[in-house]
Amino acid sequence: MSTWRPIPPPRFWQRWLPECLHGPVRWLFRLSMVGLLIISGLAFCYLLLAMRFDLNEVARLPADPVYYDRRGRELPAPSGAGRRLVTRQDLPDFLVQALQAREDARFYQHCGIDFRGLGRATLRNLKDREFTQGASTLSMQLARNTFDIHAKSLHRKFLEIALTLRIEARYSKDEILTDYLNRIYFGAGAHGIEQAAQTYFGKPTGALKEGECALLVGIIRGPRLFSPLRNLDAAIEQRDQTLSRMLAMGFINEARRSAISAQAITLATDEQRENQPSYALRAMQRELNLILDEQDIRLGGLHVNTTLDAAWQDRLDTELTRAVTALEQEKSWGHPTHAAHPAGTEPRYVQYAAVTTETRTGAILALIGGRDYQHSRFDRTRSSRDLGSAFEPFVAAAAAERGKLVLPGKPVQTGRQIGPAEVECIAKRCGLAGPFLLMTDDLFRGSVAATPMEMSIGLATLGNQGKRPRPFLIRDLRDASGKTLYTATPNLRPALSPNAAQDATSVLRRHAGTRCFTGATGSERDAWTLRLGPGGATAIWIGFDQPTVIARAPRLQSLLDEFVARLGNE
């Protein structure tokens, strides 16, 4: 029986290739099929991973930070003025064109993935052997910022692509663009375009001028580096680069670009940007903005654990208000919000400021910048006032550091042993920046000015064996799931020897378990209380914003003594 079979005719591709290539082509085809199966399997796996994410989050406003004191008590944080979602109708067309020109020229043409740009970036990354380019579209950036996908890896990129495709299938292009602008970080604590417009220009998004739109778009790539509050020249340069891109894409002509570049940039004032309920929260927000910028943290819903001791701050504020109110009643002065004053006269309104710093770490336990935040937002903890006799502890510290005797109650005799220049040097090492007004014996009598913050740090240095702490208000940051994103590290700098610091505190009188110093300037225009407690160093200033006699020395001293007694030993 014959087993002969006819030889099948060659396939069409075999007719066009030499026989020596038939084998390699077959293997190439089989490898291609295997590769296709692997790619299909990976695509299916990442599609399943992407399905776990809730796409409703894309259109939601990220939650405002929640602030807590050191004991876990929630603080009355701002309501997030200016933090709201804008709609496409709120966005100026010029802003949309600027964003498209600067960030994603083919935004309205691609499917969420710009394969042309992605291929170009991939070749560059292979050449550089690292992720130097990402070719991220606005849709990809929205996916990344919504779901916190920031690790530079192939896994992150594949997951980002899968999420981007889901977002493109769910939302329109205008919705994606609007959600992107509502979510991204613009620096200076501004999350979203509306808060950025209010923070930088004191106006809603719909009222932005063309130059302001271009500037905001320009700073997106480097919100810390290009923030106009930090570096206006760099921000203007980014604005001009955005306008150049718009010119290249045909959105504007040369004449219009020149006209927009000539527009003056007028930034919002501090009062226009202000939305804090207290001096302490204002300072916390300022520190938080620096941390967010430096650590590149751009999430919503942060839990901000602060160093503030709310109970101690409330008690300090209450007792200070009681003390100055009693003084005003004696002198027939009144609070400007509670009493009428003749036209053209200034109210006799006693102010105060106080800072308590934890001696071991520099953590700020209390910060009171004035008597009534709603009446005056000027933070007096950062304002220099004359010290008078309150400078004596630092005269003593300088003498002790140089091996001389400390004579409590005799700052002139103590200081003369080493001279004004040495006293100034040691005081600066303790944290007092000056100005040092006179280089004579008057310096020992307190002819120097300092802020309550500097005095608290200086006093903490004496109570911390001569180690000067750096003050801070934020202990750590956590995301909504409790993951720690940032932790403060105490920073201590040697300023004095331990023995000198110990000797310097001998000028503080002991009272109910604390060491205190109360006194005023010779002009009786500034009164100070320094209080070194079991764990904190408190500096308190009392006086008028426009220097005026507060009260005669005997009454002022008794007032301060009464105040210290009411605080007790906490």
FIFIZA-527871 format. One record per residue: x, y, z of N, C-alpha, C, O in turn; residue in three letters. Coordinates in steps of 0.05 Angstrom, whole numbers, plus 5000, padded with zeros to 4 digits. Example, Ala and Ser with C-alpha at 12.3 -4.5 7.8 and 13.67 -1.06 7.14 Angstrom:
REM residues 2
526448865156524649105156526449345156528549345169Ala;525749555142527349795143525850015157526850235161Ser;
//
This chain:
REM residues 570
501749765000500050005000501850255000503650275016Met;501350424982503050664980502350875000499950925005Ser;504351015012503951225032504451495019504751695033Thr;504751504994505451754980503151954982500851884978Trp;503852194989501852414989503052654973505452694972Arg;501352794961502353024946503453244964502453294985Pro;505553354955506853574970505053824968504453914945Ile;504253934991502554174989504054404977506454434979Pro;502554574963503854804951504954994972503655014993Pro;507055134967508155324987506155554993504755644975Pro;506255655019504555885026505556125011507756145000Arg;503756325010504356554993506856695002508456794986Phe;507356715030509756855039512256705033514456825030Trp;511956425030514356265024515256304995517656274988Gln;513356384978514056424950515856674947517356704928Arg;515556864966516957114964519657124979521157314977Trp;520156924995522556915011524256675003523256464995Leu;526856715005528656485000528156255021527256315043Pro;528656015012528055785030529655795056528755695076Glu;532055925055533655935080532456105101533156095125Cys;530456275094529156455114526556345124525356455143Leu;525656115112523056015121522955935150521055985165His;525155795159525255715187525255945207523655955225Gly;527056145203527056375221524356525222523556625243Pro;523056535199520456675198518356535215516856655230Val;518456255212516556105228517056145258515156185273Arg;519556145267520156195295519456475304518456525326Trp;519856675286519156945292516056965296515157115314Leu;514656835279511656845281510756715308509056825322Phe;511956485315511256355340511956525364510356545383Arg;514256655363515056835385513157065387512457165409Leu;512357165364510457395364507857315377506657465392Ser;506857075370504356985382504656955413502857025428Met;506956845421507356815450507457085463506257135484Val;508857275450508957555461506257675462505657815481Gly;504657635441501957745441500257625464498757775476Leu;500557375469499157245491500057365518498357415535Leu;502657405521503657525546502657805550501757875571Ile;502757965528501758245530498758245536497858405552Ile;497258065523494358045528493857965557492058075570Ser;495457775567495157695595495757925614494357965634Gly;497958075609498658295626496458515625495658625645Leu;495458565600493358765598490858685614489658855627Ala;490258435613487858335628488358365658486558445673Phe;490758295667491458315696491258605705490158655726Cys;492358785690492359065698489559185696488859375710Tyr;487959075677485159165676483759085701482059235712Leu;484258845711483058755736483958925759482358995777Leu;486558985760487559155781486259435780485559545801Leu;485959535756484759805754481859805762480760005770Ala;480459575759477659565766477159595796474959645805Met;479359555812479059575841478759875850477959925873Arg;479460055833479460335841476660465834475460405814Phe;475760625853473160765850473461015833474661205842Asp;472461015809472761245791471161485800471561705789Leu;469361445819467861685829469761875843469162115846Asn;472061765853474061945866475162155848475962365857Glu;475162105822476362295803474962565805476362765803Val;472362565808470862815807470262935834468963135837Ala;471362805855470862905882473063105890475363085881Arg;472263295907474163485918475863355940474663245959Leu;478463355938480163245959479463385986479163625987Pro;479363226007478563336033480763526043483163496037Ala;479863726059481763916071483363776093482363576104Asp;485663876100487163766122485663786148484163986152Pro;485963596166484863606193487163636212489063476211Val;486963826230489063886249488463776277486163796286Tyr;490463676290490163566317492463686334494663736325Tyr;491763716360493863806378495463566388494863336380Asp;497363606405499163386413497763166429498862946431Arg;495363216439493863016454491562896437489862756448Arg;491562956411489562836394486962996392484962896380Gly;486863236404484463396403484363546376486263676368Arg;482063526362481763656336481663956340480264056357Glu;483164096323483264386325481364516305480764396284Leu;480464756311478564896293480064996268480665236266Pro;480464826249481964896224480165066206477765086210Ala;481365206187479765366168477865206152478164966149Pro;475765336142473665196127474565146098472965026083Ser;476865226090477765186063476765386044475965316022Gly;476665646052475665856034477165846008479665836007Ala;475665855986476865835959477265555950477965505927Gly;476965355968477365075960474664965951473164855967Arg;474064985926471564885915471964785887473964855874Arg;470164615878470364505851469364715832467264835836Leu;470764755810469864925789468764745766469464505765Val;467064855750465964715727467364815702468865005702Thr;466864685679468064765654467265055647468765205636Arg;464865125655463865405649465365615665465565845657Gln;466565535688468065725704470865775692472165975700Asp;471765605675474565615665474665805641473365755621Leu;476366015642476766175618477866005595479565835599Pro;476966055570477965905548480965935545482365745536Asp;481966175551484866215549486366035568488565935561Phe;485265985592486565805611486665515600488765385602Leu;484565435587484465165575486465135553487964935551Val;486665345536488565335514491465345524493165205514Gln;491965495545494665505557495465235568497665145565Ala;493565105582494064845593494664635571496564475573Leu;493064645550493564465528496264505514497664325508Gln;496964765510499464825497501864745514503864645503Ala;501664775540503964725558504164435566506464325568Arg;501964305571502064035583501363805565502363585568Glu;499563855545498563625529497363725503494963775500Asp;499063765483498263895458496163725443494463845430Ala;496263465445494363295431492163195449490962975444Arg;491463335470489563245490486863165478485762965485Phe;485863325460483163275448483263065425481162995415Tyr;485662975418485862775397486462495407485462295396Gln;488062465428488862195436486762065454484862195463His;487161815459485261655475485861655505484861495520Cys;487561835513488561845541491461765542492861845561Gly;492461615522495261545520496261655494495261595473Ile;498361815495499561935472501761745463504061765472Asp;501061545446502961335439505461445424507561335427Phe;505061665409507361785396509361885417511761835415Arg;508262035436510062145457511061925475513361935485Gly;509461715480510261495497512661345484514561265498Leu;512461295458514661165445517161325445519361215449Gly;516961585441519261755442520561755470522961745472Arg;518861765491519861765518521161495525523161485539Ala;519961275515521061005521523860975509525660875522Thr;524261075484526861055472528961225488531161145491Leu;528061455497529861625513530561495540532861505548Arg;528561365553529061235578530960995575532760945591Asn;530660845552532460625547535260725542537260595551Leu;535460945529538161065524539461165549541861115553Lys;537861295567538961405592539161185614540461235635Asp;537860955610537760745630536460825656537160725677Arg;534561015655533061095678530561245667530461315644Glu;528661295686526161435678526561735678526061875697Phe;527661835655528162115653525762265640525362505644Thr;524062115625521762235613519362055617519661805618Gln;516962175620514562005625512462035604510761855602Gly;512362245588510362285567507562265578505762155566Ala;507162375602504562355615502662555603503262795600Ser;500262465596498162635586496662755610497162665633Thr;494862945605493163045627491562825640491262815665Leu;490562635624488962415635490662235653489762145674Ser;493162185644494962025661495662165686495862035708Met;496162425685496762575709494362575729494762565753Gln;491962595717489562585734489362315748488762305772Leu;489862095734489861835747491861815769491361705790Ala;494261915764496461905783495862065808496261975830Arg;494762315804494262485827491762395843491662435867Asn;489862275830487462175843488061935861487061925884Thr;489661755851490061495865492861465876493661245883Phe;494361685877496961685890498761465879499761295894Asp;499261475853501061285840503561445833503661575812Ile;505561445850507961615846510561465843512561585836His;510661205849513161055847513961025818512360955801Ala;516561085812517561065785518260775779520460685786Lys;516460625766516960345760515160265737513260405731Ser;515760035724514059945702511259865712509259915699Leu;511159755736508559685748506859935751504459925744His;507960145761506460395764505460495738503160585735Arg;507260495717506560595691504260425679502360545667Lys;504460155681502259995669499660035684497560055671Phe;499760055710497260105725496160385719493760415716Leu;497860575716497060845708495660845681493660985677Glu;496760705662495560685635492860555637490960655624Ile;492560335652489960205654487860385667485660395657Ala;488660525688486760715700486060945682483761035681Leu;488061035666487561255647485461175627483661325620Thr;485660925616483760835596480960815608478960875595Leu;480760725633478160715647477061005650474661045646Arg;478661185658477761465661476861585635474761715634Ile;478261525613477561635587474861515578473261645565Glu;474361265586471861135578469461235595467161235586Ala;470061335619467961425637467261725634464961795635Arg;469361895630468962175630469562305603471062195587Tyr;468262535597468762675573471462825576472562855598Ser;472462925553474963075554474763325571476563385586Lys;472563475569472263715585472063645614473063795631Asp;470763425621470663335649473363265660474063325682Glu;474963125643477663045652479363295656480763315676Ile;479263485638480863725641480063885666481763985680Leu;477363905671476464045694477163905720478064035739Thr;476863645721477663495745480663515750481463525773Asp;482263515729485163555732485763815745487363825764Tyr;484564035736485064295747483964325775485064475791Leu;481864175782480764185809482564045829482364095853Asn;484363865820485763685838488663755841489763705863Arg;490063855821492963875822493864095842492264265850Ile;496364075850497564255870498964485856500564435837Tyr;498464725865499664965853501665105871502465325865Phe;502464975893504365105911502965285931500565345928Gly;504465365952503465545973500865445986499265605995Ala;500565175988498265066001495765065984493565005994Gly;495965135958493565165941493164905925494764835908Ala;490964765931490264525917487864595899485764675908His;488264565873486064635854486264915844487365095857Gly;485164955820485365215807483965435821484965665821Ile;481665375834480265595848481865695872482065935876Glu;482965515888484465605910487065735901488065925915Gln;488165655879490565785868489966065860491466255865Ala;487666105846486866375838486466555862487266795861Ala;485266445883484766605907487366665922487766885932Gln;489066465924491566485939493466685926494666855939Thr;493766665900495766835886494667105877496167305877Tyr;492067115870490967355858488567465872487567685865Phe;487567325892485267425907482767455891481167635896Gly;482267275872479967295855479067015847480666825848Lys;476566975838475666705828476966645801477966815787Pro;476766385794478066295769476966445745478466515727Thr;474266485745473066605722473966895717473566995695Gly;475067025737475967305734478967335728479967555727Ala;480367105724483167125718483767255691482267215672Leu;485767425691486667545666488367345650489167135661Lys;488867405625490367225608493167165619494066935619Glu;494567375627497267335638497267175664499067015668Gly;495167205680494867055705494366755698495366575712Glu;492766705678492166435669494766295661495466075669Cys;496366435644498866325634500866275657502266075656Ala;500866455676502766415699501966175715503766015722Leu;499366135721498565905737499165645722500065455735Leu;498665635696499365395681502365355681503265125682Val;503865565679506765545678508065425703510165295701Gly;506865465726508065375751507365085758508264985778Ile;505564955742504664685749506964485751506964315769Ile;508864505734511064305734512964345757514364155764Arg;512964575770514764625793513464815812514365035815Gly;511264725826509764915843511465035866510865255875Pro;513464895875515165005896517265195884517665415894Arg;518465115862520565275850519465525837520765735838Leu;517065505825516065735809513765885822512566045809Phe;513165825848511065975861511666275861513866355869Ser;509866445852510366725851510866845879511967065881Pro;509866715900510366815927513266765936514266915953Leu;514566575924517366515930519266635910521366735917Arg;518466625885520366715863518666825840518066685821Asn;517967085842516267205822517567205795516267155774Leu;520167255794521567265768521366995754520966985729Asp;521766775769521666505757518766445747518366325726Ala;516766535762513966495754513366645729511966545711Ala;514366885726513967045702515366915678514266915656Ile;517666805683519066655661517466425652517266365627Glu;516166275670514466055663511966145648511066015629Gln;510866375656508666495641509466545612507966475594Arg;511766665608512666725581513166475564512666475540Asp;514166265577514566015563511865895554511665785532Gln;509865915571507165825564506065985540504865865522Thr;506466245541505566405519506966335493505766345471Leu;509566265494511066185471509865925459509765895435Ser;509165745476507965495467505265545454504565415434Arg;503765735465501165805453501565935426499965885407Met;503666085423504266205397504965995377504066005354Leu;506565805385507465585367505065415358505165315336Ala;503065385375500765225368498565385354496465275346Met;498965645351497065805336494765905352492866005341Gly;494865885379492665985396492766285397490666415400Phe;495066405396495366695396497366785375498966615365Ile;497367045368499367145350501467295365501267335389Asn;503467395351505767525364504867785378505867845400Glu;503067935366502168185378500668135404501068275424Ala;499067925405497567865429499467765451499167825475Arg;501467595443503367505463504767745476505167745500Arg;505667935460507068165470505268325489506168415510Ser;502768355482500868505499500468365526500368495546Ala;500168095525499767955550502267955567502067985592Ile;504567935555507067945570507468215584508768225605Ser;506268415573506568685584504668735607504968935621Ala;502768555612500868595634502368565661503968385665Gln;501768745679502968745706501768505722499368445719Ala;503468375737502568165755502168275783504168365796Ile;499768285792499068395819498168165837496068055833Thr;499868095857499267875874497367965897497268195904Leu;495867775907494067835929495567905954497767815959Ala;494368075971495568145997495167926017493567736012Thr;496567936039496167736060493267726070492267506075Asp;491967956072489267966081487367826062485467696070Glu;487867856036486167726016486467426017484567276012Gln;488967336023489467046024488566916050488266676051Arg;488167076071487866976098485166826101483066936094Glu;485166586112482766446119483066276144481766076147Asn;484966356161485566206185483966326209483466566210Gln;483266156228481766256251483466356275482366456294Pro;486066316274487766396296490566436287491366356266Ser;492166566305495066606299496466336297498166296279Tyr;495766146314497165886314496565736289498365616277Ala;493965726280493265586256494565716232495365576212Leu;494865976232496166116210499066036208500065976186Arg;500366016231503165926231503465636223505365566209Ala;501565476231501565186223501265166193502665006180Met;499365316182498965306153501465386138502165266117Gln;502865596148505265686135507365466136508765416116Arg;507665326158509665106160508764866143510464736131Glu;506164816143505164586127505764636098506564446084Leu;505364876088505864936060508764876053509364776031Asn;510664956070513464906065514064606064515564506047Leu;512764446082513264156083512064036057513363866045Ile;509664116049508464006025510164056001510463875984Leu;511264295999512964365977515564205977516364095957Asp;516864206000519564076002519363776000521163645988Glu;517263646011516963356010515363255986515063015982Gln;514363445970512763375946510363205954509762995942Asp;508963285975506563155985504163305973503763545979Ile;502463165958500263305944497563165948495863185931Arg;497263035970494762885975492763065989493463246003Leu;490162995985488063116001487562946026488562726028Gly;485963056045485162896068487462846088487462646102Gly;489463026089491662986107490863006136489063176143Leu;491962856153491762886182494363016192496462896191His;494063256202496363416210496563406241494963536255Val;498463256251498863246280500863456288503163446281Asn;499863646304501463876311502663836339502063656353Thr;504464026345505764016372504164176392504864176416Thr;502064316384500664496401499264356424498064136420Leu;499364466448497864366471495464556474495764776487Asp;493164486463490864666462489964746490489164976494Ala;490064566509489164636536490964846549489965036561Ala;493564816545495465016556495165286542495165496555Trp;494865276516494465526501491965666510491965916514Gln;489765516513487265646522487565776550486565996555Asp;488965626567489365736594491065986594490466186608Arg;493265976579494966206577493466446566493766676576Leu;491966406545490366626533488366736552487966976554Asp;486966556567484966646586486166816608485067026615Thr;488466726619489666876641490867146632490767336646Glu;491867146607492967396597490667596592490967836598Leu;488467506582486167676577485167786604484368026606Thr;485067616624484167706651485967926662485068126673Arg;488667886658490568076669490368346656490268556669Ala;490268356629490268616615487468746617487368986617Val;485368586620482768706624482568846650481469066652Thr;483768726671483768856697485369116696484569316709Ala;487569116682489169356679487669576664487769806672Leu;486169506643484669696627482469816644481870056642Glu;481169656661479069756678480069956698478770156704Gln;482469906708483770096727484270356713483970576725Glu;485170346688485970586674483770706657484170906643Lys;481370586658479070676642479570656612478570816597Ser;481170446605481570396577479470186568478170066585Trp;479170156543477169956533478069816508479769916493Gly;476969586504477469426480476069576457473769656460His;477469616434476369766412473769656401472269796388Pro;473369396404470869286393468569306412466269246405Thr;469169386437467069406457466469686466464569736481His;468169876458467770146468468070346445469670306427Ala;466470566446466670776425468970966433469471016456Ala;470171076412472371266416471871516399470971496377His;472571756410472171996395473571986368475671856365Pro;472472126348473672126321476472236323477072426336Ala;478272096309481072196307482772096330485172166331Gly;481771936349483371836371483771536368482171396356Thr;486071436378486671156378485871026404486271136425Glu;484670786403483870656428486270566444488370496433Pro;485970576470488070476488487670186492486170096510Arg;488870026475488369746473490869586479492669576462Tyr;490969466503493369316511493469056495491568906494Val;495768996483496168756468498068566484499268646503Gln;498168316475500068126486500767926465499367886445Tyr;502967786471503767566454505267366472506567446491Ala;505067106465506266896481507066666464505666586445Ala;509366546471510266296458511366116480512866196497Val;510465856479511565656496512965446479511665336461Thr;515465386485516965196469517864966488518865016510Thr;517464726478518464496493521464496494522764506473Glu;522664506518525564546520527164326507529264386495Thr;526364086508527963856498528063836468529963746456Arg;525863926455525563886426525264136409526064136385Thr;524164346420523464576404520664576394519864766380Gly;519064376401516264366393514764596406515064646430Ala;513164736391511664966401509064866414507364746400Ile;508764916440506464826454504265036455501864966457Leu;504965286452502965506451504065736434506465796435Ala;502265856419503066086403500666276402498666216390Leu;501066506414498866716415500066966404501867096417Ile;499167056381500367286367499067546374499967756365Gly;496967546390495667786397493167726413492467496418Gly;491767936421489467916439486967826424485367676436Arg;486567906399484167846385484767816355485368016342Asp;484767576345485567526317483667666298484567756277Tyr;481167676305479167796286479568096285478968226265Gln;480668216306481068506307483668586293483868786280His;485768416297488368476286489768206280490168046297Ser;490668176255491967926246494967956247496367766239Arg;495968176257498868206260499968026281499068036304Phe;501867856274502967656293505267786308507467826298Asp;504767846334506667976351508867796361510767886373Arg;508567526357510667346366513167376348515367286355Thr;512767516325515067556306515867846305517367926287Arg;514868006324515468296325517468356347516968276370Ser;519668496341521668556361520668786379519668996369Ser;521068756405520468956425522768976445524268786448Arg;523069216457525169256476524969066500522769006509Asp;527268966509527268766531527568886558526168796577Leu;529169086562529569196589530768986607532668836599Gly;529768956631530868776650530568476642531968306653Ser;528868416623528468146614530968036600531067796594Ala;532868206594535368116581537368006601539367886592Phe;536868036626538767956647539567656645541967596648Glu;537767466640538667186638540867146617542466966621Pro;540867296596542767256575545467396581547567316572Phe;545267616597547767726608549067526626551567486626Val;547467396643548467196661549666956646551766846653Ala;548266876624549266656608551966716596553766546595Ala;552366956586554867036574557067036595559266946589Ala;556567146618558667146639559366866648561766806651Ala;557366696652557966426660559466276639561266116645Ala;558866316614560166176592563166256591564866096582Glu;563766506599566566596599567866556626570066666631Arg;566666406643567866336669567766556690569366556708Gly;565866746687565666966707563366916725561666736721Lys;563267076746561067056766558467156755558367356741Leu;556367026763553667126758552567256783552367126804Val;551867506781550867656804547967716800547267916787Leu;546167546810543267586806542367866815543067956837Pro;540767996798539768266804541768486798541068716802Gly;544168416789546168616782547268566754549568486751Lys;545668616734546468556706548868726697550468636681Pro;548968976706551169146697553869046708555769016692Val;553968986734556468876745557168606732559468546728Gln;555068446727555568186714556768216686558668086679Thr;555568396671556368436644559068566641560568506622Gly;559768746659562368886657564768696658566868776649Arg;564368466669566568276671567568186644569868106641Gln;565868196624566568086597566168296575567468276554Ile;564468496579564068706559561768656541560768426538Gly;560768866528558368846511558668656487556768516481Pro;560968656475561268486451560968196457559768046441Ala;561968106480561667816488558867756495557867536488Glu;557467946508554667896515552967876489551267696487Val;553568046470552068036444552567766431550667646420Glu;555067676430555767416417554167186429553067026415Cys;554167166456552866946469549866966466548466756462Ile;548667206467545867236464544967146436542867016433Ala;546567206416545867116389546066816386544466686372Lys;547966696400548166406400545766276412544966046405Arg;544566416431542166306444539566356428537466246434Cys;539866516406537566546389536466826386534566866371Gly;537567026400536667296398538067436375540567456375Leu;536567526356537767646332538267946335539668066318Ala;537068066355537368356358535068506346532968386342Gly;535268766341537868916341538868986369537369036388Pro;541568976371542969056395543469356392545169436376Phe;542169516408541969806403544469956412545270136398Leu;545669876434547970026445550169836454549569626466Leu;552669906449554969746457556369886481558769926482Met;554669946502555670066527554369906550553169696546Thr;554670016574553369896597550369876594549069716606Asp;549270046576546370036572545469776560543169696563Asp;547269636546546569376536545869186558543969026556Leu;547369196580546869016603544269086616542968916629Phe;543369336613540769416625538469346606536169386613Arg;539069236582536969146565536369316541534169326531Gly;538469466531538069626507538269436482540069476466Ser;536469256480536469056459533568986454531868986472Val;532868916429530168846422530168546413532068456401Ala;527968406418527668136410524768066407523068216418Ala;524167856393521367766390520667566412522467446424Thr;518067536419517367326438518267046429518966876446Pro;518266996403519166736393522166696400522966486409Met;523766906395526666886401527066856431528866706439Glu;525566996447525866976476525166696486526366596505Met;523066576475522266306483524466106476525165926492Ser;525666136452527765956444530265996461531565806469Ile;530866256466533166316483532866196511534766086522Gly;530466216523529966106549530065806549531065676567Leu;528965686527529165396524532065296523532665086533Ala;533765456511536665386509537865376537539465196543Thr;537065566554538065566582537065326597538465206614Leu;534565246591533365026606534064756594533264546605Gly;535464746572536164496558539164456558540264346538Asn;540464536580543364486583544964616560547064516552Gln;544064846551545564996531545164916502546465016485Gly;543264726497542764636470540364796459538164786470Lys;540864936437538765106426537064956407538064836387Arg;534364936411532664786394531564956370531365196373Pro;530964826348529664956326526664926330525664706334Arg;525065146330522265126335520764996311521465046288Pro;518664846318516964726297514164676308513864646332Phe;512264676290509464656298508064396289506064316300Leu;509264266269507964026258509663776265512063766258Ile;508463596280509863356289510063146267512163026262Arg;507763086254507762896232505362936215503363066223Asp;505462826191503262826172502462536165504262376161Leu;499862486163498962216156496762246134495362446133Arg;496562046117494462056097491861946110491861876134Asp;489761926094487161846105487161566116485561496133Ala;489061396106489161116116490961086140491160876152Ser;492161306149493961296172496861256166498461246184Gly;497561246140500361206133501961466138500961686131Lys;504261446151505861676158507361776133508761626120Thr;506962026126508262146103510662326110512462376094Leu;510562426135512662616144512862606174510762596188Tyr;515262606185515662626214517862826219519962816207Thr;517263016237519263226244521463096261521062926278Ala;523863196256526163106272527263346288528063546275Thr;527263336314528363556330531163626322532863446316Pro;531763886321534363976313535564146335534664366340Asn;537564046348538864176371541664266364543164116351Leu;542364516371544964626365546364716390545164876405Arg;548764636396550064726421550565026420551665126401Pro;549765156442550165446444551765526469553365716468Ala;551365376490552765426516553665166528552664946520Leu;555465176547556164936562553864886582552565076590Ser;553464636590551364576609551664736635549664826646Pro;554064766645554464916670553665206667552465326685Asn;554365326644553665606639550665646638549565836649Ala;549365456624546365476622545165446650543265596656Ala;546165266666545165226693545565486710543765566725Gln;547965596708548565846724546766076715545866236732Asp;546166086689544566316679541666306691540466516695Ala;540666066696537966046707537766136736535566156747Thr;540066196748540066286776538766556779537966636801Ser;538566706757537266976759534266956758532867146763Val;533266716752530366666752529466596780530666426793Leu;527466726790526466656817524666416816523166376797Arg;524766256837523166016838520366076848520066226868Arg;518465956835515666006843513965766836513665696812His;512965626856511065406852512165196832510665106815Ala;514665116836515764916818516765006792517664846775Gly;516665276787517665386761519765596768520065676791Thr;521165676747523065896750522166116732521666086708Arg;521866356743520566576729522266826730523966866748Cys;521767006712522967276712520867466701519867426679Phe;520167666717518267866708519568136710521068196728Thr;518968306690520168566690519268736666517768636649Gly;520168986666519369166645521669336637523769346650Ala;521369476614523369666606523269916624521269966637Thr;525470066624525470306640523370506632522570666649Gly;522570506607520470686598517770596605515770746602Ser;517470356616514970236624513070196601510570196604Glu;514170156577512570126553512369836545510569766529Arg;514069656555514069376548514469216574516269276589Asp;512769016577513068846601513468556591512268466572Ala;515168416606515868146598515567956621516068026644Trp;514767706615514867486634516267256621515467166600Thr;518367156634519766916625519166696645519466736669Leu;518366466635517466246653518665986643517965896622Arg;520365866660521565616653520265396670520865366694Leu;518365256658516865046672518164776670520364756661Gly;516764566679517864296679518564196651520464046648Pro;517064286631517564186604517764406583518564346560Gly;516864646589516764856569517865116578517965186601Gly;518765276558519865546563517865746550517365736526Ala;516765916567514666106558515766396559516866476580Thr;515366536537516066826537513466976530512066916511Ala;512867176547510367326545511067626544512667726560Ile;509967766524510268056522507568186525505568086515Trp;507468406539505068566543505768856536507868956545Ile;504068996521504569276515502569366493500669236487Gly;503069606483501569726462502969696435505469686435Phe;501469676413502769656387504369916382506669896372Asp;503270146389504770396388505870446416504270506434Gln;508470416420509570426447508570656464508870886457Pro;507270576486506070766505506470656533506570416537Thr;506570826553506870736581504470566588502170646584Val;504970326598502870136606501770206633499370256637Ile;503570216652502870276680505570336695507670266685Ala;505370456718507770506733508970236743507470046747Arg;511570246748512969996754511769836777511569586773Ala;511069946799510069776821507469626813507269386819Pro;505669776801503069646793503569436771502369216772Arg;505369496752505969306731507269056742506568826733Leu;509069086762510368856773508368676789508468436787Gln;506568806803504568646818502668506799501768286805Ser;502068636777500268506757501568256746500268046743Leu;504168276739505568046728505867826749505667586742Leu;506367896774506567696795503967546799503867306803Asp;501767696798499067566801498567376778497467156782Glu;499367456754498967286731500567026733499566816728Phe;503167056741504766816745503666626766503666386763Val;502666746787501466576809499066426799498666196807Ala;497466546782495066406772495766176753494365976751Arg;497966206739498765986721499665746736499365516726Leu;500765776760501565546776504065416765505765546753Gly;504265156769506665006761506364826737507964646733Asn;504264876722503864706698505764786675505764666654Glu;
//
